[in-house]
Amino acid sequence: MRSGAAWIASEPPELQNEFLDGLTEQTLMALPFMFEFWALPHQLPPEGEWFTWVILGGRGAGKTRAGAEWVRAMVEGSKPLDFGKARRVALVGETIDQVREVMIFGDSGILACSPPDRRPVWEASRRRLVWPNGATAQAFSAHDPESLRGPQFDAAWADELAKWKKAEETWNMLQFGMRLGDRPRQVVTTTPRNSAILRQILESQSTVITHAATEANRANLAESFLREVKARYAGTRLGRQELEGVLLEDVEGALWTTSMVESLRVDEPGPLTRIVVAVDPPVTGHSGSDECGIIVAGARTEGQPQEWRAVVLEDASVTASSPTAWAEAATAAMERHGADRMVAEVNQGGELVETVIRQIDPMVPYRSVRASRGKTARAEPVAALYEQGRVKHMRGLGDLEDQMCRMTSSGYRGKGSPDRVDALVWALHDLMIEPAAHWRRPRVRLL
């Protein structure tokens, strides 16, 4: 579904001029305030009998504008003095200052979106907006859940709920107040974070969700902003949350957490003693197979083992339609990084794994590994290296990091198989753990 603005922008200049020339002066003056014409699909409320509409989006995706326009649509009638669907609205933000500066007075706030004849007045002493038709919107802070005890509403807008310090208490108090009118409704606009109350809201059968990445609203964002945030965060777990608007969850008992992996980022790998490509081949080779985990990592192994450091250089994993396809991808990764060796798990494919690889490159330095313990047992010593600060990540490893944060002490808590994590584990075992187990301090000859 495209907005009217997107439709007219895609037409030839002559049709654009014909459309605009056909509008009356009154319609032209009203056009900037007709949000249905300009809105992106994720900014328009879904149809149906929902109670809560959650707009998940990356930074700058247009969430605030969508919330402000929804409040307008609820309180405004056909004419400036006509009643709308809602008469008493709650505006809830992290603080009163943020409600005022973002939701009300911000560039995309309620006042900026309202036409002159329907613009509400801000009564600072009462912390509320008053529309010409008598509708009101009261400002509340999530730092003070008790302030929501008593008032009642037929509509509410909650902004950036995922970062509220007292999110659960505030949300619960708001729900007790949503008791006016025939069909009270509320909208939540937020960049997703791993919040228990947000997950609870999203799982409710009365909730509908729209979603958009930062990129969806690029026409209204500075190119320099997009360029800088992409360069810094694209392909990272934080970027998936803040730019793509994806809800990332840390599961209980995870061997790696979001805060841990976000602290790993480096821009340069530094000098490396060895580089390996580790492969976790899928059981079968067709379009419905699991991914083939292919991870490139390097290590500097100078001095004693506790001084060794590793860097994960690339996640080259692929969904391959045939064994030849993943073998070609792994060999290409070897060439890109000048790797010293390819390490491949052979539990599923046995000697066939090496046969397929050598069909692509007969001279590839190759080592097969066979899992004798479960995935968690193999992963735990690798996770310990991370806890010691001895492993870093280059950028662009978001998919791998997602799997890492779902690997727990009792197994993997994600869909499918953790192929990328398996390959990571084999790579770091080969670079760091096994050599350390066989390391011996050089003997000093006494003269």
N, C-alpha and C positions, 0 to 999 in steps of 0.2 A: 504494500500500500504506500503510495506516494502522497505527499502534501500537495496542495494547490500550487504553492510556490515552486516546488520541484517540477511539477508538470509544466508550468508556464516557462520556467527557466530552460527546459529541454526543447522547447519549440523554436522554430526559426524566428528571426527578428520581425518579419512582417506579421506573423500570427501574434507575437507578443504585443506589437503596437496596436493591432486590431482589437485584441482583448482589452487593453488599457483604455483605448479610445472609446470603447463601448460602455465604460463605467460612468455612472453619474458622478457629479462632484461630491455629493454626500457619501457615496460608496467609496470613492477614492480617499476621502478624509477618514473613513472608518476602517479602511483596509489594514493599516498598521496594527489595529487592535483586534483584528479577526484572527485569533490564534489558530483556529482550525485550518486556516489557509496556509499558515507558515509552519505549523508544527511538524516535527519529525514523528515517525510512527510510535516511537517509545514514549513520546510526550502526551499522547492522547489516551484518555481512560478507556480501558477495555469494556466491551459490552457485557451484559449479564448482571446477575443479582449478587454482586460481591459486597463485602463489608469493608475490606482493607485492600487498597491498591499500593503495592510496593514498587517503586521505581529504583532499580539498581543500575548504577552507571559509574563509569570512570570519571576522573576529575574533568570538569568542563563539559560533560556530556549533555548539559541542559536540564539537569534535575530541578534546580531551583526555579527556573522559568516554568517548568511543567507544574510544580506545586503551586506557584503564585497564580497561574492561569486557571488551575482547577478551583482554587478558592474563589476567584472571580466568577467562574461559571456557576458555582454553587450559590453565591449570594446575590448575583445580579438578575434582574428580571428583564422583560422585553424593553421596558422604558426605564429611565433613571430612577423613578420613584416606585416602580413595581417591585413586589417581593420576588425573591428567587426561591430556590429549593431549600436553602439554609438561612437561618437567622442568627444563630449563635455559634461561632467558630472558635476553636482552640488552636493557637499557634505555639508549638512547643519546639524549642531548640535547646542546645546544650547550656546556654546562658541567656539571660535577658538581652545582653548586648548583642549576641549573635542573632537573636530573633529580630531585634530592631535593625541592625546594620545589614543583615543578609536577607531575611525573609520579608521585611517591610520596606526598608529604604535602599536596599541593594540594587545594583544595575539590572538585575533580573527579578527584583522583588515586586511586591504587590503594587506599590505606588507607581513604579516605573511602567508597569503593564496596564495600568488603568487609564481609560479615556477621561478627558477633563470633566465631563458631565457625570461620571460615575466614580470619581476618585474619592476614596475615603479620607477622613481626617484623623490624624494621630493625636490622641489625648494622652500626653506623656504621664500626667499625674495618675491616670487610671490604667496605664499600660494597655491601651486598647485602640483599635481602629473603629471608626463609625462611618458607615456608608450613607449616602443621601436617602436611601430607602429604609434606614433604621437598623439594618443588620450590623452586628458587631463582631469583632475578632479580638480575643483576649490573648496577651502574650504570657507565656509560662516558661520557667527555666527547669531543665532536667536536674539541676542541682537541688531543687526544692520540690520533691514529689508531693509533699503535703499541701502545697498551694492549689493542687488539683482536687483536693478533697472538698466537696461541696458544690462547685459549679457544675452546670450541665450543658450539653452541646448537642447539635445535630450534624456537625462536621468538625473535622480536625485535620491539621497538617503538622506532621512530625518530621523535622529536618535533621539529617545526619544522625539518626538514632543509633547507628552502630558504634559511635564514639562517645555516647553519653556515659558518664561515670556511674549514675544511678539509673541505668536503663530499665531494668526490670521493675523497680519500684515505681518509676515515673509512668511507664507504659501501663501498669496495672491500675494506677490511680486514674489515668485517662480513660481506660475502658469503663470504669464505673460511672464516669460522667457522660458517656455516649448514649444518652437515653431520651433525647428529644426527637420529635417528628416521627413520620411514618417509616423512614428508612435512613437512619444516620449512617454516615460514611466517613472514612478517614483515608488519607494518603500519607505514605512514608517515602521520603526521598533520601537516599543514602548511598554513599560509596560503601560496598560491603566489607565488613570485617567479621572475624570469627566471634560472634556474639551469641550467647545462648538464647536471648530473647528474640534476636533477629531470626535465628533458625526456627524458633517456635512459631513466629509469625508466618514465615514462609511455608511452613508445613501445614498451617491451618487450611481447612477446606473452604473457608470463606475469603481466602486471600487470592488475589490475582497479581501477576508479576509482569512488568515490562523491563527490558534490559537494553543497555547500549554502552559501547565503548567510547572513550574520549574521541576517537577518530570520527564517530558518527556526526559530531557537531563541529567538524573542522572549519566549515564556512564561517563560523562565528568566533574562531580562536586565532590568535596570532601564530603565524608560521614559525616564528622563532621559538615560541613555547612548545609547539609540537615537535620541532626538530630537537630541542634540548632534552625533553623528557623521554623521547624515544631513544636517543643516543645513550641516555643514562640508565633507563629502566626497561627497555624492550627486551623480552626474553627472560626476565627475572620473575621470581615469584611475587615480589612486591609490585612489579609492573602489571602482572595479571590481575592483581587486586585493584590498584589505583588507576590504571589506564584501561584495562579491559572490563573492569567492574565484575570480576569473577569472585564469588564467595569461596575463600580458601579456609579449610577447616583443619585444625590441629587435633588429631584424634588422641584419646587417652592412651598413655603408655607409649607414645611415638618415640622412636630412637632419634629422630631429628625433628626439630620444631621450626616454625617460620622464623622466629627471631634468630635462631642459630644459623639457618642457611642465609638469611639476609646479611649476616655479619661476615660472610665468607668472601664477598666479592672483591676481585682484583682486576686491574686493567691490563697488567702485564704479567706473564708467568715467571719472568726471571730466568736465570740459567738453570738448565735441567740436565741431570746425569743420564736418565733413561726416559723413554716414552713408550707406552704400550697401547695397543688397541684391544679391548676386551669385547668378546662377542657372546651373547646369550641367544643361540638360535631358536626359532620357533619349532614346535613339535612337527608342524606340517608346513607346507609351502603353497598357500593359495590366498585369495583375497580375503577370506574369513579368518585367517590365522592370527595368532597373537603377534605383536610387534617383535621384531628382532632387535634386541638391545645391543647397541654399539656405542661404547664409551671410550674416549681417548683421554688418557691421563699421563702426566709426567711427574718425575720426582727428582729431587736433588739429594743424593745419598752420600753426603760427605760427613766425616766425623763419626760420632757414635750414633746408634739408632735413634735415640731420643732427640737428636738434632736434625733428623731427616725431615724434609717437607715435601708435600705433593700438591699438584694443581690439576684439577679436572679441566681439560682444555676444550672438549667438544662433546656434545651428544649427537651422534650421527645415526641414531636409531631410525629404522624404516619399517613400514608395513609392506612386506615383500610378497609378490605373487608367486615366487619360485625360490628355491635355494640359491640359484645362480644370482638372483637380484640382490639378496642380502650379502652374499659373498663379494659381489662387485662393490657394494657400498662399503664394506669393511676394508677391502683392498684399497679403495680410493682414499679412505681415511688414513691408512698407513702412508700412502704417498704424500698426502697433504701435509702431514706432520713429521715426516721422516722418522716414523716409529721404528723402534728396535725389534719389536716382536708383536705377534698377534697371539692372544690367549683366547681360547674358545672352550666353552663347556660342552661336553660330549655325552652327558647323561641320556639325552633323548636320541641323538643321531649317531652316536658311536663313531666308527671310522669314516662314515659317510661325510661327516662335517669336514674333516681334513681333505677328503677326496674332492668335495665341492670347491673348497678354497684353493686347492692346488690346480684345479682346472682353470682358475682365473690367473693365478701366479704360482708356477711350480717352485719358485725359489723363495717364497715368503718365509721368513723366520717364524716358526709356528710352535705353539705348545698347547696341548690339550689338558684340560682339567676336568675332574669328575667330582661331583658333590657327594660327600659321604655324610654330611650333616644337613639339617634343615636350613631354610633360608634365613631364619632369625638368628640361629647359632652362627652362621657365616657372617651375618651383617653386624653383629654386636661388636666384635673387635674393630671393625671399620668405623662404626659410630664412635668408638672410644678415641680413635685418631682425631675425629672432628672435635670432640669435647676437649682434647688437649690443644686445639688450635693448630694442628699440623697439616690440615688439608684446606685448600682454598679453591674457589670456583671462578672461572672466567664468566663473562656475561653470556646470556642466551641459553641457560640451562633450566628454564622454567618448568618444562615437562618432567625432567628428571627430578627436580626438587619437589614437585607435587607428589611423585611416587615416594620419595624419601620421607615426606611428612606423614605418609599413611602406613609406614612400616613400623610395626609395634613389637614389643617383647613377646606378644602372643600370636604374631602373624601379620599378614598384609590386610589392611582395611580399605581396599579399593576395588574397583572393577577389574576383571581380568587378572593378568599375571604381572608382577613388578619387573618386567624384563630389563628396564633401564637400570633399576637398582641392582639387579643380579649382575649385570655387566660391570657396573661401578664397583661392586664388591670384589669381583674377580680381578679387576684392574689394580685396585689398591692392595689386594692380597699379594699380587705378583710384584708390585713395586716396593711395598713397605713391610708387610707382615712376614711373609716367608723369608725374605733376605735377612730381616732382623733376627728371626729365629735361628739362623745359621751363622750369624755374625760372630766373629771372634776378635777380641782385642789383639792387635799385632804384638807378638812377643818381642821383648827387648833383650838383645844378646848382651850379656855382661862380659866385659873384657878383663 
